[in-house]
Amino acid sequence: MHSKRCNGKYVTAALEQNYGLIIILLLVLFLPFIFRRIEENLELFLFTAGVAAALISGKMDLNLVKEALREPVMIAGAVLVAGALFFVLKDQFAGFIAYVCHKIPVSLVVFLVVLLLGLLSSIITAIVASIILVEIIFQLPIERKPKIIVCILACYSIGLGASLTPIGEPLATITISRLNQDFTFLFKLLGKYIIPAVAAFSLAAGLYAARVSMQKTDYRQEMASTVNDSFIPFELEDEVETDTWNSVMLRALKVYLFVMALVFLGEGFEPLINKYILGLSPQILYWVNMISAVLDNATLCAAELSPAMMSNPLIVEAILMGLLFSGGMLIPGNIPNIISASKLGIGSKEWASAGIPIGLAAMVLIYCLLF
């Protein structure tokens, strides 16, 4: 009788834990789109949700706190150093971009930037690629809304391209480690999907920039007047806010808090992942992995992959492609998204309005190719 009571309490506690985590997941998914105050303070909200998830799941301990403090250091440090460097050299960099855009059509510049950064991200890392990306996009002679679309397409490109080698991003590193494979494994496994996808996102960004440029017929005359002088961004009512030393430091702090929040969220949701996600068929797992839009895809990757799956590589492909393509849908899904949204001041609704349709269309196409 005593054993039954203990088992009953254990089952009740487990159910309460799962319900609590499901509620937090739903809050993370929907509250930023409902309340503007939460959207404007997304980093703090996700941090709070992550701490709550870790506490509910019983994962909160000193080791997790140390990991959460250590994990964002490299990313936030890179953002701070690069932000400071670009701020000091902003006039020279702006003049260079102005000159390039005067000599080459903006659409071609956008296409080449998205393509090259997407392909090089597997070597220079997704962090460095996204830092370069946002500084270039910031200086492009187009309005803020088109900049956001170009940025989202570019983040898809970088997030995908970085997965081709284990140095590109954490997901790739963990995959190689979990499956006990060599450096070129991901390129051989996913390259046939990733490289055409990077090219497609680059082409889409270039064509979109071309359409925007056509609508601004006096663009070249405005650019010509700034080539020989210090470049001044177009004064548009919705232009991206110019950097200051305070904004450079605040952005690095926000990125630090964002990544810290993802560590807590990933660890906190582990019981939910173990119970409801592991063991699903590849076809279902592909779509279920859309939760990587709000959770750290590296955490999901570590939980889902095992060396035994190498007997059927399609399972590995399904897991990784689902994680990679859904990671661009929302801001928390990828490091490039986080860095870009912070620099360009992109809100959750703005990102989702373009990121979700793009991601869903890509996932449907990839699903057809896979299965």
Steps between C-alpha positions, in 0.01 A plus 500: 500500500781736592674420171183578304465835678864583419451402138182707483679805639784449253258479205311807622823696540614397151168607350513833681854549373397428140195725523714779641755467219227490234349819643840673492555385140163642397575827678835526323332433165212745529555776758761693295241534223221610736670751730722771357682548830611135493602529135716804583663315790522156341840417649383556858174312436680196355750508786216494753325220310825303481566529872141394572532198266828394662346531848184306409699219337738479797799577277604819674830449678842662530637322193215627282547854630873479420423372150242775444754762609781353290317409177417857383848644567651429158191609307436818699871580499516468122193724467656760730842502331357504148241761594768726647724452196224579252394799711852647498534441125138576414575791265759304302280191483194703404698674227621166366148353487374819335773477237429132434126561469570789263711278273299179531118458513373456854327180398832346392669619819225337709518176301879474536499591871232243587662231284858552618416535867276193480775289346783645710312472830609138532860627512481843666213384730140616502582762764758684291290467183192648668700790648633589155153456353320745726766768455464476122119493511501800734679704232295386201312787330157344548228557756467313827222258401685367194813475714312268736395267215854490362634439851265206564588336168870551575464349849344191346797482265756539779322260736492234231851556366656489846377144545734358236802476731533442875659843551210692346249480784428297818240277331760375253759450772260294711387295199854394416569419864178304558532294181878448526559627147780688322532865398343459155203288610241780504615638166458156342166435673328839468692685230260385227221684685687784669700644208198532264298645791768764569502588129118521499486730803773717346312523172176584681674776697657642183172497307318662790765774523471554124125555530550745785768688306274528195235665715752765609581661166706785642725263698812537282486881505480500881789257524713703258480805725644305795783305337766767538388608845440326828217258442176588674225233504176596332286706732185295499237505768549130566879489463704283733627689802863614476747342741646664809752363750211428736307308234812297410546390862127449558475279192781275625328479839168407337666228292667366816163485680334346194749214474489450877121470475533235227730293722241499779215430257682214330592331826163571661301342218711183489241288692230607254725413205587161644138411567318625192755542217758225515388184324274671246523400133728713278200642313338625821826599663579723201194715573514476879851649484336830408519569873865588432357835391487583872739247653872452449530263204834372631323371812236322294770358276692360797184339640376346176811364328678173575767295318245222441319726253788467252343174383231722343648842406154623397412535869803722556415707193140546616604610849764745381302649212197553722714678759690713249211625290266573790778686684452803279130542573529695826769713662608247769548224242854586391798708611496699171135589568583622850795713392314646201180578687697675773700714258211592268234528772277230350203401715354151542193578286709654224727198486219244519292668228770419245704228672214254554363499141853471357588219740177306444534519121858377521407220742221373273741487207773324701246253641399404147866451406572293811195275509 
